[in-house]
Amino acid sequence: MMTGAQTLVAIAQQQPVAAATNSLTEVANAFGETLRAFNDNISIIEASPFPTATTPRSPKIGILRE
């Protein structure tokens, strides 16, 4: 039998982590919501919806520079 923590890990591993590079402008996050970049110089990176005990995580948006 799996513990609650093991169950959450198993679920988190099945969830896609959204990541866009300058070649992608639209992605889906772990909840299936569509995320769009404003232009090709912005990347969208979303952390797992299941936080770890060691590091708090939050969605991040970064700007790519050439």
DSSP file (Angstrom, degrees, kcal/mol; ACC not computed):
  #  RESIDUE AA STRUCTURE BP1 BP2  ACC     N-H-->O    O-->H-N    N-H-->O    O-->H-N    TCO  KAPPA ALPHA  PHI   PSI    X-CA   Y-CA   Z-CA
    1    1 A M              0   0    0      0, 0.0     2,-0.3     0, 0.0     0, 0.0   0.000 360.0 360.0 360.0 138.4    0.0    0.0    0.0
    2    2 A M        -     0   0    0      1,-0.1     2,-0.1     2,-0.0     0, 0.0  -0.608 360.0-126.2 -88.6 146.2    1.3    3.5   -0.9
    3    3 A T     >  -     0   0    0     -2,-0.3     4,-2.2     1,-0.1     5,-0.2  -0.333  32.0-102.0 -78.1 169.8    1.6    6.3    1.6
    4    4 A G  H  > S+     0   0    0      1,-0.2     4,-2.2     2,-0.2     5,-0.2   0.893 123.9  51.1 -59.7 -40.3    0.0    9.7    0.9
    5    5 A A  H  > S+     0   0    0      1,-0.2     4,-2.2     2,-0.2    -1,-0.2   0.900 109.3  49.7 -65.6 -40.6    3.3   11.1    0.0
    6    6 A Q  H  > S+     0   0    0      1,-0.2     4,-2.4     2,-0.2    -1,-0.2   0.881 109.5  52.4 -65.5 -37.1    4.1    8.3   -2.5
    7    7 A T  H  X S+     0   0    0     -4,-2.2     4,-2.3     2,-0.2    -2,-0.2   0.927 109.4  48.7 -63.6 -44.8    0.7    8.8   -4.0
    8    8 A L  H  X S+     0   0    0     -4,-2.2     4,-2.8     1,-0.2    -2,-0.2   0.889 110.7  51.1 -62.9 -39.0    1.3   12.5   -4.6
    9    9 A V  H  X S+     0   0    0     -4,-2.2     4,-2.1     2,-0.2    -1,-0.2   0.925 109.9  49.7 -63.3 -43.6    4.7   11.7   -6.1
   10   10 A A  H  X S+     0   0    0     -4,-2.4     4,-0.8     1,-0.2    -2,-0.2   0.901 113.5  46.0 -62.5 -41.0    3.1    9.2   -8.5
   11   11 A I  H >X S+     0   0    0     -4,-2.3     3,-0.9     1,-0.2     4,-0.8   0.926 111.3  51.9 -66.8 -44.6    0.5   11.8   -9.5
   12   12 A A  H >< S+     0   0    0     -4,-2.8     3,-0.7     1,-0.3    -2,-0.2   0.858 104.9  56.3 -61.8 -35.5    3.1   14.6   -9.9
   13   13 A Q  H 3< S+     0   0    0     -4,-2.1    -1,-0.3     1,-0.2    -2,-0.2   0.754 106.4  51.1 -69.0 -22.7    5.2   12.4  -12.2
   14   14 A Q  H << S+     0   0    0     -3,-0.9    -1,-0.2    -4,-0.8    -2,-0.2   0.637  92.8  91.1 -86.9 -15.0    2.2   11.9  -14.5
   15   15 A Q  S << S-     0   0    0     -4,-0.8     2,-0.2    -3,-0.7    15,-0.1  -0.642  80.1-122.2 -84.8 134.1    1.6   15.6  -14.8
   16   16 A P        -     0   0    0      0, 0.0     2,-0.6     0, 0.0    16,-0.2  -0.519  17.8-137.7 -72.5 141.0    3.2   17.5  -17.6
   17   17 A V        -     0   0    0     -2,-0.2     2,-0.2    12,-0.1    12,-0.1  -0.889  23.4-124.9 -97.9 124.8    5.4   20.4  -16.5
   18   18 A A        +     0   0    0     -2,-0.6    28,-1.8    29,-0.2     2,-0.3  -0.474  39.7 161.2 -73.0 134.5    4.9   23.4  -18.8
   19   19 A A  B     -A   45   0A   0     -2,-0.2     2,-0.4    26,-0.2    26,-0.2  -0.929  13.7-173.0-153.0 129.6    7.9   24.8  -20.5
   20   20 A A        -     0   0    0     24,-1.4    24,-0.2    -2,-0.3     2,-0.2  -0.960   2.7-167.1-123.8 142.0    8.2   27.0  -23.5
   21   21 A T    >   -     0   0    0     -2,-0.4     3,-1.5    22,-0.1    21,-0.1  -0.515  50.7 -81.9-110.3-174.1   11.2   28.1  -25.4
   22   22 A N  T 3  S+     0   0    0      1,-0.3    20,-0.1    -2,-0.2    21,-0.0   0.610 130.0  58.2 -68.8  -7.2   11.4   30.9  -28.0
   23   23 A S  T 3  S+     0   0    0      1,-0.1     2,-0.4     2,-0.0    -1,-0.3   0.601 103.6  57.7 -93.4 -12.8   10.2   28.4  -30.6
   24   24 A L    <   +     0   0    0     -3,-1.5     3,-0.1    16,-0.1    -1,-0.1  -0.948  50.5 173.6-117.4 137.7    6.9   27.7  -28.7
   25   25 A T        +     0   0    0     -2,-0.4    12,-2.7     1,-0.2     2,-0.4   0.451  68.8  46.7-119.2  -3.0    4.4   30.3  -27.7
   26   26 A E  E     +C   36   0B   0     10,-0.2     2,-0.3     2,-0.0    -1,-0.2  -0.977  60.1 155.6-143.9 127.5    1.6   28.2  -26.3
   27   27 A V  E     -C   35   0B   0      8,-2.5     8,-4.0    -2,-0.4     2,-0.4  -0.919  36.1-118.1-141.0 165.9    1.8   25.4  -23.7
   28   28 A A  E     -C   34   0B   0     -2,-0.3     6,-0.2     6,-0.3    -9,-0.1  -0.898  26.5-139.9-107.1 139.3   -0.5   23.7  -21.2
   29   29 A N    >   -     0   0    0      4,-2.6     3,-2.1    -2,-0.4   -12,-0.1  -0.179  41.3 -81.2 -85.2-174.2    0.4   23.7  -17.5
   30   30 A A  T 3  S+     0   0    0      1,-0.3   -13,-0.1    17,-0.2    -1,-0.1   0.691 131.3  52.5 -64.1 -18.8    0.0   20.8  -15.1
   31   31 A F  T 3  S-     0   0    0      2,-0.1    -1,-0.3   -16,-0.1     3,-0.1   0.356 119.8-107.1 -97.9   5.3   -3.7   21.7  -14.7
   32   32 A G  S <  S+     0   0    0     -3,-2.1     2,-0.3     1,-0.3    -2,-0.1   0.527  72.6 142.6  83.2   5.7   -4.4   21.7  -18.4
   33   33 A E        -     0   0    0      1,-0.1    -4,-2.6    -5,-0.0     2,-0.4  -0.589  54.1-117.0 -80.2 141.6   -4.7   25.5  -18.6
   34   34 A T  E     -C   28   0B   0     -2,-0.3     2,-0.5    -6,-0.2    -6,-0.3  -0.649  27.1-164.2 -81.8 130.4   -3.2   27.1  -21.7
   35   35 A L  E     -C   27   0B   0     -8,-4.0    -8,-2.5    -2,-0.4     2,-0.4  -0.956   5.0-164.4-113.3 131.4   -0.3   29.5  -21.1
   36   36 A R  E     -C   26   0B   0     -2,-0.5     2,-0.3   -10,-0.2   -10,-0.2  -0.931  14.8-133.0-118.2 139.7    0.7   31.8  -23.9
   37   37 A A        -     0   0    0    -12,-2.7     3,-0.1    -2,-0.4     6,-0.0  -0.639  15.2-133.9 -83.6 146.8    3.9   33.8  -24.2
   38   38 A F  S    S-     0   0    0     -2,-0.3     2,-0.3     1,-0.1    -1,-0.1   0.870  83.6 -16.9 -68.3 -36.5    3.5   37.5  -25.1
   39   39 A N  S >  S-     0   0    0      3,-0.0     3,-1.4    -3,-0.0    -1,-0.1  -0.905  82.4 -82.0-155.0-177.9    6.3   37.1  -27.8
   40   40 A D  T 3  S+     0   0    0     -2,-0.3   -16,-0.1     1,-0.3    -2,-0.0   0.547 117.5  66.9 -73.3  -5.5    9.0   34.8  -28.8
   41   41 A N  T 3  S+     0   0    0     22,-0.1    23,-3.0     2,-0.0     2,-0.4   0.335  87.5  80.7 -96.0   7.6   11.4   36.2  -26.2
   42   42 A I  E <   - B   0  63A   0     -3,-1.4     2,-0.4    21,-0.2    21,-0.2  -0.940  60.1-161.6-117.6 134.5    9.5   35.0  -23.2
   43   43 A S  E     - B   0  62A   0     19,-2.8    19,-1.6    -2,-0.4     2,-0.5  -0.873   9.1-145.8-110.6 148.9    9.6   31.5  -21.8
   44   44 A I  E     + B   0  61A   0     -2,-0.4   -24,-1.4   -24,-0.2     2,-0.4  -0.964  20.1 174.7-115.7 122.7    7.0   30.0  -19.5
   45   45 A I  E     -AB  19  60A   0     15,-2.1    15,-2.6    -2,-0.5     2,-0.5  -0.991   7.9-168.8-129.2 123.8    8.2   27.6  -16.8
   46   46 A E        -     0   0    0    -28,-1.8   -28,-0.1    -2,-0.4     2,-0.0  -0.946  15.1-135.9-116.8 133.4    5.8   26.2  -14.2
   47   47 A A        -     0   0    0     -2,-0.5   -17,-0.2     1,-0.2   -29,-0.2  -0.294  43.2 -75.2 -75.5 166.2    6.8   24.3  -11.1
   48   48 A S        -     0   0    0      1,-0.1    -1,-0.2     2,-0.1     9,-0.1  -0.330  34.7-130.3 -59.4 141.6    5.1   21.1   -9.9
   49   49 A P  S    S+     0   0    0      0, 0.0    -1,-0.1     0, 0.0    -2,-0.0   0.573  96.6  75.3 -71.0  -6.3    1.7   21.8   -8.3
   50   50 A F  S    S-     0   0    0    -42,-0.1    -2,-0.1   -41,-0.1   -38,-0.0  -0.870  82.4-146.0-108.0 100.2    2.9   19.5   -5.4
   51   51 A P        -     0   0    0      0, 0.0     2,-0.2     0, 0.0     7,-0.0  -0.242  11.2-126.3 -66.1 151.9    5.5   21.5   -3.4
   52   52 A T        -     0   0    0      3,-0.9     5,-0.1     1,-0.1     0, 0.0  -0.525  16.9-119.0 -92.2 165.5    8.4   19.7   -1.8
   53   53 A A  S    S+     0   0    0     -2,-0.2    -1,-0.1     1,-0.2     0, 0.0   0.704 109.3  45.9 -76.1 -18.9    9.3   19.9    1.9
   54   54 A T  S    S+     0   0    0      1,-0.3    -1,-0.2     0, 0.0     0, 0.0   0.833 116.6  29.2 -95.8 -35.1   12.7   21.4    1.2
   55   55 A T  S    S-     0   0    0      2,-0.0    -3,-0.9     0, 0.0    -1,-0.3  -0.975  70.0-135.5-133.9 121.9   12.0   24.2   -1.3
   56   56 A P        -     0   0    0      0, 0.0     2,-0.4     0, 0.0    -3,-0.1  -0.533  29.1-159.8 -70.4 141.2    8.9   26.3   -1.9
   57   57 A R        +     0   0    0     -2,-0.2   -11,-0.0    -9,-0.1     3,-0.0  -0.914  16.0 174.5-125.2 150.7    8.1   26.5   -5.6
   58   58 A S        -     0   0    0     -2,-0.4   -10,-0.1    -7,-0.0   -11,-0.0  -0.976  44.2 -81.0-146.3 157.5    6.0   29.0   -7.6
   59   59 A P        -     0   0    0      0, 0.0     2,-0.4     0, 0.0   -13,-0.2  -0.308  49.0-156.9 -58.6 144.3    5.4   29.5  -11.3
   60   60 A K  E     -B   45   0A   0    -15,-2.6   -15,-2.1     2,-0.0     2,-0.5  -0.968  14.5-163.3-128.2 141.9    8.1   31.4  -13.0
   61   61 A I  E     -B   44   0A   0     -2,-0.4     2,-0.3   -17,-0.2   -17,-0.2  -0.993  16.6-171.6-122.3 124.7    8.2   33.5  -16.1
   62   62 A G  E     -B   43   0A   0    -19,-1.6   -19,-2.8    -2,-0.5     2,-0.6  -0.850  19.6-132.8-117.7 153.1   11.6   34.3  -17.6
   63   63 A I  E     -B   42   0A   0     -2,-0.3     2,-0.4   -21,-0.2   -21,-0.2  -0.910  19.5-144.7-105.4 124.5   12.7   36.5  -20.4
   64   64 A L        -     0   0    0    -23,-3.0     2,-0.4    -2,-0.6   -43,-0.0  -0.726  14.4-162.0 -89.1 134.2   15.1   35.0  -22.9
   65   65 A R              0   0    0     -2,-0.4   -23,-0.0     1,-0.1    -2,-0.0  -0.933 360.0 360.0-118.6 141.6   17.7   37.4  -24.4
   66   66 A E              0   0    0     -2,-0.4    -1,-0.1     0, 0.0    -2,-0.0   0.439 360.0 360.0 -90.4 360.0   19.7   36.8  -27.5
